[in-house]
Amino acid sequence: MVGADFRHRTVQILMMTLLSAAEKLPRGLTRMHRDTVVHAPLAAVFAFFADAANLERLTPPWLRFSIRTPPPILMRAGVEIDYRISLYGVPFTWRSRIDVWEPGERFVDRQIAGPYLWWLHEHRFEPAENATRVIDDVEYLPRAAWISARFVRRDVERIFTFRQAMLRDVFPERSERDR
C-alpha cells in the first residue's frame, strides 16, 4: 500500500505543478464585474463570506465543488485554501490564497494552482441604506484561451448568476411586517 500512496502523492504533485498559475499579470485577461444588493447589514454579510464553508453554498452544483482544507479555516491574508471542482466531468484541484483581507470592507483571493492561468477575485462590501452591496470584480485567463475563452466566459457568467441568486436566498428581502 505504501507504493500506491507514493504514486498517488507523486501524481498530485505533478498535477499541481502543471496547474500552477502565472505569478505575474498575463496579457489577454477577461474582466467581469457583478454587483448585488442583499437585504442584510454589512457585518452579517461579511461574516457570511468570512466563513469559507459558505463558498459551497454559493457555487453551482454542476461544478461538484468541495473544500479540501480541513475546517476551521481562519480567514486572513496569506491563508491558502484547497478545493476540488469538476469541469465537464474532469476533476481539478484548485488552490487559492487570500492576498488581501480587510474585514468589513473587502478581500482578494487569487488562484495559485488550478484550471486557470490567472484568476483574481476581489470581493467588496458597501453599505446601501438598510442593505449591503456585494461587489465582485474578477479577472481571469483560461488555459488554451484561443479555444476555451468563449466557453469559459459563459461558464463564469453562469457561476456568478447562480451566486447572485443564492445570496438573495440567503439574505431575502424582509417585508414591512418583518422589520
Rosetta constraint file for C-alpha pairs under 8 A:
AtomPair CA 1 CA 5 HARMONIC 6.34 0.50
AtomPair CA 2 CA 6 HARMONIC 6.17 0.50
AtomPair CA 3 CA 7 HARMONIC 6.16 0.50
AtomPair CA 4 CA 8 HARMONIC 6.05 0.50
AtomPair CA 5 CA 9 HARMONIC 6.14 0.50
AtomPair CA 6 CA 10 HARMONIC 6.05 0.50
AtomPair CA 7 CA 11 HARMONIC 6.15 0.50
AtomPair CA 8 CA 12 HARMONIC 6.27 0.50
AtomPair CA 9 CA 13 HARMONIC 6.21 0.50
AtomPair CA 10 CA 14 HARMONIC 6.15 0.50
AtomPair CA 11 CA 15 HARMONIC 6.08 0.50
AtomPair CA 12 CA 16 HARMONIC 6.18 0.50
AtomPair CA 13 CA 17 HARMONIC 6.19 0.50
AtomPair CA 14 CA 18 HARMONIC 6.23 0.50
AtomPair CA 15 CA 19 HARMONIC 5.97 0.50
AtomPair CA 16 CA 20 HARMONIC 5.89 0.50
AtomPair CA 16 CA 93 HARMONIC 7.56 0.50
AtomPair CA 16 CA 113 HARMONIC 6.16 0.50
AtomPair CA 16 CA 114 HARMONIC 7.36 0.50
AtomPair CA 17 CA 113 HARMONIC 7.79 0.50
AtomPair CA 19 CA 113 HARMONIC 5.21 0.50
AtomPair CA 19 CA 114 HARMONIC 4.97 0.50
AtomPair CA 19 CA 115 HARMONIC 6.26 0.50
AtomPair CA 19 CA 116 HARMONIC 7.72 0.50
AtomPair CA 19 CA 117 HARMONIC 7.84 0.50
AtomPair CA 20 CA 112 HARMONIC 5.95 0.50
AtomPair CA 20 CA 113 HARMONIC 4.06 0.50
AtomPair CA 20 CA 114 HARMONIC 6.27 0.50
AtomPair CA 20 CA 117 HARMONIC 7.42 0.50
AtomPair CA 21 CA 111 HARMONIC 6.63 0.50
AtomPair CA 21 CA 112 HARMONIC 4.98 0.50
AtomPair CA 21 CA 113 HARMONIC 5.06 0.50
AtomPair CA 21 CA 114 HARMONIC 6.79 0.50
AtomPair CA 21 CA 116 HARMONIC 6.63 0.50
AtomPair CA 21 CA 117 HARMONIC 4.77 0.50
AtomPair CA 21 CA 118 HARMONIC 5.69 0.50
AtomPair CA 22 CA 26 HARMONIC 7.20 0.50
AtomPair CA 22 CA 112 HARMONIC 7.57 0.50
AtomPair CA 22 CA 117 HARMONIC 5.64 0.50
AtomPair CA 22 CA 118 HARMONIC 5.90 0.50
AtomPair CA 23 CA 112 HARMONIC 7.91 0.50
AtomPair CA 25 CA 118 HARMONIC 7.51 0.50
AtomPair CA 26 CA 118 HARMONIC 7.37 0.50
AtomPair CA 26 CA 141 HARMONIC 7.88 0.50
AtomPair CA 28 CA 141 HARMONIC 6.92 0.50
AtomPair CA 29 CA 139 HARMONIC 6.13 0.50
AtomPair CA 29 CA 140 HARMONIC 5.44 0.50
AtomPair CA 29 CA 141 HARMONIC 5.08 0.50
AtomPair CA 30 CA 139 HARMONIC 5.51 0.50
AtomPair CA 30 CA 140 HARMONIC 5.40 0.50
AtomPair CA 30 CA 141 HARMONIC 6.25 0.50
AtomPair CA 31 CA 137 HARMONIC 7.25 0.50
AtomPair CA 31 CA 138 HARMONIC 5.63 0.50
AtomPair CA 31 CA 139 HARMONIC 4.36 0.50
AtomPair CA 31 CA 140 HARMONIC 6.59 0.50
AtomPair CA 32 CA 136 HARMONIC 7.88 0.50
AtomPair CA 32 CA 137 HARMONIC 5.82 0.50
AtomPair CA 32 CA 138 HARMONIC 5.18 0.50
AtomPair CA 32 CA 139 HARMONIC 6.40 0.50
AtomPair CA 33 CA 135 HARMONIC 7.42 0.50
AtomPair CA 33 CA 136 HARMONIC 5.69 0.50
AtomPair CA 33 CA 137 HARMONIC 4.64 0.50
AtomPair CA 33 CA 138 HARMONIC 6.50 0.50
AtomPair CA 34 CA 135 HARMONIC 5.82 0.50
AtomPair CA 34 CA 136 HARMONIC 5.08 0.50
AtomPair CA 34 CA 137 HARMONIC 6.59 0.50
AtomPair CA 34 CA 160 HARMONIC 7.59 0.50
AtomPair CA 35 CA 133 HARMONIC 6.77 0.50
AtomPair CA 35 CA 134 HARMONIC 5.78 0.50
AtomPair CA 35 CA 135 HARMONIC 4.52 0.50
AtomPair CA 35 CA 136 HARMONIC 6.33 0.50
AtomPair CA 36 CA 133 HARMONIC 5.62 0.50
AtomPair CA 36 CA 134 HARMONIC 5.16 0.50
AtomPair CA 36 CA 135 HARMONIC 6.47 0.50
AtomPair CA 36 CA 164 HARMONIC 6.48 0.50
AtomPair CA 37 CA 128 HARMONIC 7.52 0.50
AtomPair CA 37 CA 131 HARMONIC 6.62 0.50
AtomPair CA 37 CA 132 HARMONIC 5.57 0.50
AtomPair CA 37 CA 133 HARMONIC 4.35 0.50
AtomPair CA 37 CA 134 HARMONIC 6.10 0.50
AtomPair CA 38 CA 131 HARMONIC 5.69 0.50
AtomPair CA 38 CA 132 HARMONIC 5.39 0.50
AtomPair CA 38 CA 133 HARMONIC 6.39 0.50
AtomPair CA 38 CA 134 HARMONIC 7.34 0.50
AtomPair CA 38 CA 167 HARMONIC 6.87 0.50
AtomPair CA 38 CA 168 HARMONIC 6.03 0.50
AtomPair CA 38 CA 171 HARMONIC 5.90 0.50
AtomPair CA 38 CA 172 HARMONIC 7.20 0.50
AtomPair CA 38 CA 173 HARMONIC 7.41 0.50
AtomPair CA 39 CA 130 HARMONIC 6.79 0.50
AtomPair CA 39 CA 131 HARMONIC 4.41 0.50
AtomPair CA 39 CA 132 HARMONIC 6.43 0.50
AtomPair CA 39 CA 168 HARMONIC 7.84 0.50
AtomPair CA 39 CA 171 HARMONIC 5.67 0.50
AtomPair CA 39 CA 172 HARMONIC 6.14 0.50
AtomPair CA 39 CA 173 HARMONIC 5.21 0.50
AtomPair CA 39 CA 174 HARMONIC 7.30 0.50
AtomPair CA 40 CA 44 HARMONIC 6.55 0.50
AtomPair CA 40 CA 45 HARMONIC 6.53 0.50
AtomPair CA 40 CA 130 HARMONIC 6.95 0.50
AtomPair CA 40 CA 131 HARMONIC 4.94 0.50
AtomPair CA 40 CA 132 HARMONIC 6.16 0.50
AtomPair CA 40 CA 171 HARMONIC 6.15 0.50
AtomPair CA 41 CA 45 HARMONIC 6.42 0.50
AtomPair CA 41 CA 127 HARMONIC 7.49 0.50
AtomPair CA 41 CA 130 HARMONIC 6.72 0.50
AtomPair CA 41 CA 131 HARMONIC 5.55 0.50
AtomPair CA 41 CA 132 HARMONIC 6.01 0.50
AtomPair CA 42 CA 46 HARMONIC 6.00 0.50
AtomPair CA 42 CA 104 HARMONIC 6.94 0.50
AtomPair CA 42 CA 125 HARMONIC 6.91 0.50
AtomPair CA 42 CA 126 HARMONIC 6.98 0.50
AtomPair CA 42 CA 127 HARMONIC 6.03 0.50
AtomPair CA 42 CA 131 HARMONIC 7.07 0.50
AtomPair CA 42 CA 132 HARMONIC 5.25 0.50
AtomPair CA 43 CA 47 HARMONIC 6.05 0.50
AtomPair CA 43 CA 104 HARMONIC 6.30 0.50
AtomPair CA 44 CA 48 HARMONIC 6.26 0.50
AtomPair CA 45 CA 49 HARMONIC 6.54 0.50
AtomPair CA 45 CA 132 HARMONIC 7.27 0.50
AtomPair CA 46 CA 50 HARMONIC 6.03 0.50
AtomPair CA 46 CA 103 HARMONIC 7.36 0.50
AtomPair CA 46 CA 104 HARMONIC 5.80 0.50
AtomPair CA 46 CA 105 HARMONIC 7.92 0.50
AtomPair CA 46 CA 125 HARMONIC 7.26 0.50
AtomPair CA 47 CA 51 HARMONIC 6.59 0.50
AtomPair CA 48 CA 54 HARMONIC 6.76 0.50
AtomPair CA 49 CA 54 HARMONIC 6.69 0.50
AtomPair CA 49 CA 55 HARMONIC 7.54 0.50
AtomPair CA 50 CA 75 HARMONIC 6.25 0.50
AtomPair CA 51 CA 55 HARMONIC 7.92 0.50
AtomPair CA 51 CA 73 HARMONIC 7.55 0.50
AtomPair CA 51 CA 75 HARMONIC 7.53 0.50
AtomPair CA 52 CA 73 HARMONIC 6.67 0.50
AtomPair CA 52 CA 75 HARMONIC 7.54 0.50
AtomPair CA 53 CA 57 HARMONIC 7.77 0.50
AtomPair CA 53 CA 67 HARMONIC 7.35 0.50
AtomPair CA 54 CA 58 HARMONIC 6.64 0.50
AtomPair CA 55 CA 59 HARMONIC 6.26 0.50
AtomPair CA 56 CA 65 HARMONIC 6.39 0.50
AtomPair CA 56 CA 66 HARMONIC 6.55 0.50
AtomPair CA 56 CA 67 HARMONIC 7.57 0.50
AtomPair CA 57 CA 166 HARMONIC 7.41 0.50
AtomPair CA 58 CA 162 HARMONIC 7.22 0.50
AtomPair CA 58 CA 163 HARMONIC 4.91 0.50
AtomPair CA 58 CA 166 HARMONIC 5.97 0.50
AtomPair CA 58 CA 167 HARMONIC 7.30 0.50
AtomPair CA 59 CA 63 HARMONIC 7.27 0.50
AtomPair CA 59 CA 65 HARMONIC 6.85 0.50
AtomPair CA 59 CA 159 HARMONIC 6.68 0.50
AtomPair CA 59 CA 162 HARMONIC 7.19 0.50
AtomPair CA 59 CA 163 HARMONIC 6.37 0.50
AtomPair CA 60 CA 64 HARMONIC 7.66 0.50
AtomPair CA 60 CA 65 HARMONIC 7.87 0.50
AtomPair CA 60 CA 159 HARMONIC 6.31 0.50
AtomPair CA 60 CA 162 HARMONIC 6.31 0.50
AtomPair CA 60 CA 163 HARMONIC 7.59 0.50
AtomPair CA 61 CA 65 HARMONIC 7.07 0.50
AtomPair CA 62 CA 86 HARMONIC 7.80 0.50
AtomPair CA 63 CA 85 HARMONIC 5.51 0.50
AtomPair CA 63 CA 86 HARMONIC 5.08 0.50
AtomPair CA 63 CA 87 HARMONIC 6.10 0.50
AtomPair CA 64 CA 84 HARMONIC 7.68 0.50
AtomPair CA 64 CA 85 HARMONIC 5.43 0.50
AtomPair CA 64 CA 86 HARMONIC 5.64 0.50
AtomPair CA 65 CA 83 HARMONIC 7.01 0.50
AtomPair CA 65 CA 84 HARMONIC 5.68 0.50
AtomPair CA 65 CA 85 HARMONIC 4.53 0.50
AtomPair CA 65 CA 86 HARMONIC 7.04 0.50
AtomPair CA 66 CA 83 HARMONIC 5.57 0.50
AtomPair CA 66 CA 84 HARMONIC 5.28 0.50
AtomPair CA 66 CA 85 HARMONIC 6.63 0.50
AtomPair CA 67 CA 81 HARMONIC 7.57 0.50
AtomPair CA 67 CA 82 HARMONIC 6.10 0.50
AtomPair CA 67 CA 83 HARMONIC 4.34 0.50
AtomPair CA 67 CA 84 HARMONIC 6.42 0.50
AtomPair CA 68 CA 81 HARMONIC 7.55 0.50
AtomPair CA 68 CA 82 HARMONIC 5.16 0.50
AtomPair CA 68 CA 83 HARMONIC 5.07 0.50
AtomPair CA 68 CA 84 HARMONIC 6.79 0.50
AtomPair CA 69 CA 73 HARMONIC 7.57 0.50
AtomPair CA 69 CA 81 HARMONIC 5.74 0.50
AtomPair CA 69 CA 82 HARMONIC 5.27 0.50
AtomPair CA 69 CA 83 HARMONIC 7.18 0.50
AtomPair CA 74 CA 79 HARMONIC 7.63 0.50
AtomPair CA 75 CA 79 HARMONIC 6.50 0.50
AtomPair CA 75 CA 98 HARMONIC 7.71 0.50
AtomPair CA 75 CA 101 HARMONIC 7.72 0.50
AtomPair CA 76 CA 98 HARMONIC 6.66 0.50
AtomPair CA 76 CA 100 HARMONIC 7.65 0.50
AtomPair CA 76 CA 101 HARMONIC 5.49 0.50
AtomPair CA 77 CA 97 HARMONIC 7.81 0.50
AtomPair CA 77 CA 98 HARMONIC 5.08 0.50
AtomPair CA 77 CA 99 HARMONIC 5.21 0.50
AtomPair CA 77 CA 100 HARMONIC 5.22 0.50
AtomPair CA 77 CA 101 HARMONIC 5.11 0.50
AtomPair CA 78 CA 97 HARMONIC 6.00 0.50
AtomPair CA 78 CA 98 HARMONIC 5.33 0.50
AtomPair CA 78 CA 99 HARMONIC 5.78 0.50
AtomPair CA 78 CA 100 HARMONIC 7.87 0.50
AtomPair CA 79 CA 97 HARMONIC 5.63 0.50
AtomPair CA 79 CA 98 HARMONIC 5.56 0.50
AtomPair CA 80 CA 95 HARMONIC 6.66 0.50
AtomPair CA 80 CA 96 HARMONIC 5.52 0.50
AtomPair CA 80 CA 97 HARMONIC 4.33 0.50
AtomPair CA 80 CA 98 HARMONIC 6.53 0.50
AtomPair CA 81 CA 95 HARMONIC 5.57 0.50
AtomPair CA 81 CA 96 HARMONIC 5.38 0.50
AtomPair CA 81 CA 97 HARMONIC 6.44 0.50
AtomPair CA 82 CA 93 HARMONIC 7.12 0.50
AtomPair CA 82 CA 94 HARMONIC 5.75 0.50
AtomPair CA 82 CA 95 HARMONIC 4.46 0.50
AtomPair CA 82 CA 96 HARMONIC 6.63 0.50
AtomPair CA 83 CA 93 HARMONIC 5.83 0.50
AtomPair CA 83 CA 94 HARMONIC 5.03 0.50
AtomPair CA 83 CA 95 HARMONIC 6.22 0.50
AtomPair CA 84 CA 91 HARMONIC 6.96 0.50
AtomPair CA 84 CA 92 HARMONIC 5.72 0.50
AtomPair CA 84 CA 93 HARMONIC 4.61 0.50
AtomPair CA 84 CA 94 HARMONIC 5.94 0.50
AtomPair CA 85 CA 91 HARMONIC 5.73 0.50
AtomPair CA 85 CA 92 HARMONIC 5.37 0.50
AtomPair CA 85 CA 93 HARMONIC 6.50 0.50
AtomPair CA 85 CA 94 HARMONIC 7.39 0.50
AtomPair CA 86 CA 90 HARMONIC 5.16 0.50
AtomPair CA 86 CA 91 HARMONIC 4.19 0.50
AtomPair CA 86 CA 92 HARMONIC 5.91 0.50
AtomPair CA 87 CA 91 HARMONIC 6.43 0.50
AtomPair CA 87 CA 92 HARMONIC 7.48 0.50
AtomPair CA 92 CA 114 HARMONIC 6.61 0.50
AtomPair CA 92 CA 115 HARMONIC 6.68 0.50
AtomPair CA 93 CA 113 HARMONIC 7.50 0.50
AtomPair CA 93 CA 114 HARMONIC 5.68 0.50
AtomPair CA 93 CA 115 HARMONIC 7.76 0.50
AtomPair CA 94 CA 111 HARMONIC 6.96 0.50
AtomPair CA 94 CA 112 HARMONIC 7.75 0.50
AtomPair CA 94 CA 113 HARMONIC 5.52 0.50
AtomPair CA 94 CA 114 HARMONIC 4.19 0.50
AtomPair CA 94 CA 115 HARMONIC 7.04 0.50
AtomPair CA 95 CA 111 HARMONIC 5.76 0.50
AtomPair CA 95 CA 112 HARMONIC 5.66 0.50
AtomPair CA 95 CA 113 HARMONIC 5.05 0.50
AtomPair CA 95 CA 114 HARMONIC 6.30 0.50
AtomPair CA 96 CA 109 HARMONIC 6.22 0.50
AtomPair CA 96 CA 110 HARMONIC 5.29 0.50
AtomPair CA 96 CA 111 HARMONIC 4.17 0.50
AtomPair CA 96 CA 112 HARMONIC 5.42 0.50
AtomPair CA 96 CA 113 HARMONIC 7.01 0.50
AtomPair CA 97 CA 109 HARMONIC 5.50 0.50
AtomPair CA 97 CA 110 HARMONIC 5.39 0.50
AtomPair CA 97 CA 111 HARMONIC 6.43 0.50
AtomPair CA 97 CA 112 HARMONIC 6.71 0.50
AtomPair CA 98 CA 107 HARMONIC 7.16 0.50
AtomPair CA 98 CA 108 HARMONIC 5.77 0.50
AtomPair CA 98 CA 109 HARMONIC 4.41 0.50
AtomPair CA 98 CA 110 HARMONIC 6.51 0.50
AtomPair CA 99 CA 107 HARMONIC 7.52 0.50
AtomPair CA 99 CA 108 HARMONIC 5.57 0.50
AtomPair CA 99 CA 109 HARMONIC 5.78 0.50
AtomPair CA 99 CA 110 HARMONIC 6.84 0.50
AtomPair CA 100 CA 106 HARMONIC 7.66 0.50
AtomPair CA 100 CA 107 HARMONIC 5.03 0.50
AtomPair CA 100 CA 108 HARMONIC 4.96 0.50
AtomPair CA 100 CA 109 HARMONIC 7.26 0.50
AtomPair CA 101 CA 106 HARMONIC 6.46 0.50
AtomPair CA 101 CA 107 HARMONIC 4.51 0.50
AtomPair CA 101 CA 108 HARMONIC 6.78 0.50
AtomPair CA 102 CA 106 HARMONIC 5.24 0.50
AtomPair CA 102 CA 107 HARMONIC 5.85 0.50
AtomPair CA 103 CA 107 HARMONIC 7.57 0.50
AtomPair CA 104 CA 125 HARMONIC 6.88 0.50
AtomPair CA 105 CA 124 HARMONIC 5.85 0.50
AtomPair CA 105 CA 125 HARMONIC 5.22 0.50
AtomPair CA 105 CA 126 HARMONIC 6.94 0.50
AtomPair CA 106 CA 122 HARMONIC 7.13 0.50
AtomPair CA 106 CA 123 HARMONIC 5.36 0.50
AtomPair CA 106 CA 124 HARMONIC 4.28 0.50
AtomPair CA 106 CA 125 HARMONIC 6.01 0.50
AtomPair CA 107 CA 122 HARMONIC 5.95 0.50
AtomPair CA 107 CA 123 HARMONIC 5.39 0.50
AtomPair CA 107 CA 124 HARMONIC 6.77 0.50
AtomPair CA 108 CA 120 HARMONIC 7.10 0.50
AtomPair CA 108 CA 121 HARMONIC 5.58 0.50
AtomPair CA 108 CA 122 HARMONIC 4.33 0.50
AtomPair CA 108 CA 123 HARMONIC 6.14 0.50
AtomPair CA 109 CA 120 HARMONIC 5.95 0.50
AtomPair CA 109 CA 121 HARMONIC 5.36 0.50
AtomPair CA 109 CA 122 HARMONIC 6.58 0.50
AtomPair CA 110 CA 118 HARMONIC 7.93 0.50
AtomPair CA 110 CA 119 HARMONIC 5.66 0.50
AtomPair CA 110 CA 120 HARMONIC 4.44 0.50
AtomPair CA 110 CA 121 HARMONIC 6.32 0.50
AtomPair CA 111 CA 116 HARMONIC 7.67 0.50
AtomPair CA 111 CA 118 HARMONIC 6.79 0.50
AtomPair CA 111 CA 119 HARMONIC 5.29 0.50
AtomPair CA 111 CA 120 HARMONIC 6.59 0.50
AtomPair CA 115 CA 142 HARMONIC 7.13 0.50
AtomPair CA 115 CA 143 HARMONIC 6.91 0.50
AtomPair CA 116 CA 140 HARMONIC 7.04 0.50
AtomPair CA 116 CA 141 HARMONIC 5.97 0.50
AtomPair CA 116 CA 142 HARMONIC 4.56 0.50
AtomPair CA 116 CA 143 HARMONIC 5.51 0.50
AtomPair CA 117 CA 140 HARMONIC 7.51 0.50
AtomPair CA 117 CA 141 HARMONIC 5.50 0.50
AtomPair CA 117 CA 142 HARMONIC 5.60 0.50
AtomPair CA 117 CA 143 HARMONIC 5.50 0.50
AtomPair CA 118 CA 139 HARMONIC 7.55 0.50
AtomPair CA 118 CA 140 HARMONIC 5.02 0.50
AtomPair CA 118 CA 141 HARMONIC 5.00 0.50
AtomPair CA 118 CA 142 HARMONIC 6.97 0.50
AtomPair CA 119 CA 138 HARMONIC 7.18 0.50
AtomPair CA 119 CA 139 HARMONIC 5.83 0.50
AtomPair CA 119 CA 140 HARMONIC 4.33 0.50
AtomPair CA 119 CA 141 HARMONIC 6.67 0.50
AtomPair CA 120 CA 138 HARMONIC 5.66 0.50
AtomPair CA 120 CA 139 HARMONIC 5.37 0.50
AtomPair CA 120 CA 140 HARMONIC 6.40 0.50
AtomPair CA 121 CA 136 HARMONIC 6.89 0.50
AtomPair CA 121 CA 137 HARMONIC 5.78 0.50
AtomPair CA 121 CA 138 HARMONIC 4.40 0.50
AtomPair CA 121 CA 139 HARMONIC 6.61 0.50
AtomPair CA 122 CA 135 HARMONIC 7.97 0.50
AtomPair CA 122 CA 136 HARMONIC 5.84 0.50
AtomPair CA 122 CA 137 HARMONIC 5.18 0.50
AtomPair CA 122 CA 138 HARMONIC 6.33 0.50
AtomPair CA 123 CA 134 HARMONIC 7.12 0.50
AtomPair CA 123 CA 135 HARMONIC 5.77 0.50
AtomPair CA 123 CA 136 HARMONIC 4.91 0.50
AtomPair CA 123 CA 137 HARMONIC 6.71 0.50
AtomPair CA 124 CA 134 HARMONIC 5.93 0.50
AtomPair CA 124 CA 135 HARMONIC 4.94 0.50
AtomPair CA 124 CA 136 HARMONIC 6.52 0.50
AtomPair CA 125 CA 132 HARMONIC 6.61 0.50
AtomPair CA 125 CA 133 HARMONIC 5.67 0.50
AtomPair CA 125 CA 134 HARMONIC 4.93 0.50
AtomPair CA 125 CA 135 HARMONIC 6.26 0.50
AtomPair CA 126 CA 132 HARMONIC 5.66 0.50
AtomPair CA 126 CA 133 HARMONIC 5.06 0.50
AtomPair CA 126 CA 134 HARMONIC 6.81 0.50
AtomPair CA 127 CA 131 HARMONIC 6.20 0.50
AtomPair CA 127 CA 132 HARMONIC 4.65 0.50
AtomPair CA 127 CA 133 HARMONIC 6.12 0.50
AtomPair CA 128 CA 132 HARMONIC 5.04 0.50
AtomPair CA 128 CA 133 HARMONIC 5.91 0.50
AtomPair CA 141 CA 145 HARMONIC 6.91 0.50
AtomPair CA 141 CA 149 HARMONIC 7.83 0.50
AtomPair CA 142 CA 148 HARMONIC 6.85 0.50
AtomPair CA 142 CA 149 HARMONIC 6.30 0.50
AtomPair CA 142 CA 152 HARMONIC 6.98 0.50
AtomPair CA 143 CA 148 HARMONIC 7.25 0.50
AtomPair CA 144 CA 148 HARMONIC 5.91 0.50
AtomPair CA 144 CA 149 HARMONIC 7.72 0.50
AtomPair CA 145 CA 149 HARMONIC 4.65 0.50
AtomPair CA 148 CA 152 HARMONIC 5.92 0.50
AtomPair CA 149 CA 153 HARMONIC 5.96 0.50
AtomPair CA 150 CA 154 HARMONIC 6.45 0.50
AtomPair CA 151 CA 155 HARMONIC 6.27 0.50
AtomPair CA 152 CA 156 HARMONIC 6.03 0.50
AtomPair CA 153 CA 157 HARMONIC 6.17 0.50
AtomPair CA 154 CA 158 HARMONIC 6.25 0.50
AtomPair CA 155 CA 159 HARMONIC 6.13 0.50
AtomPair CA 156 CA 160 HARMONIC 6.32 0.50
AtomPair CA 157 CA 161 HARMONIC 6.11 0.50
AtomPair CA 158 CA 162 HARMONIC 6.17 0.50
AtomPair CA 159 CA 163 HARMONIC 6.17 0.50
AtomPair CA 160 CA 164 HARMONIC 6.09 0.50
AtomPair CA 161 CA 165 HARMONIC 6.37 0.50
AtomPair CA 162 CA 166 HARMONIC 6.18 0.50
AtomPair CA 163 CA 167 HARMONIC 6.17 0.50
AtomPair CA 164 CA 168 HARMONIC 6.39 0.50
AtomPair CA 165 CA 169 HARMONIC 6.37 0.50
AtomPair CA 166 CA 170 HARMONIC 6.10 0.50
AtomPair CA 167 CA 171 HARMONIC 5.96 0.50
AtomPair CA 168 CA 172 HARMONIC 5.23 0.50
AtomPair CA 168 CA 173 HARMONIC 7.63 0.50
AtomPair CA 174 CA 178 HARMONIC 5.79 0.50
AtomPair CA 174 CA 179 HARMONIC 6.71 0.50
AtomPair CA 175 CA 179 HARMONIC 6.73 0.50
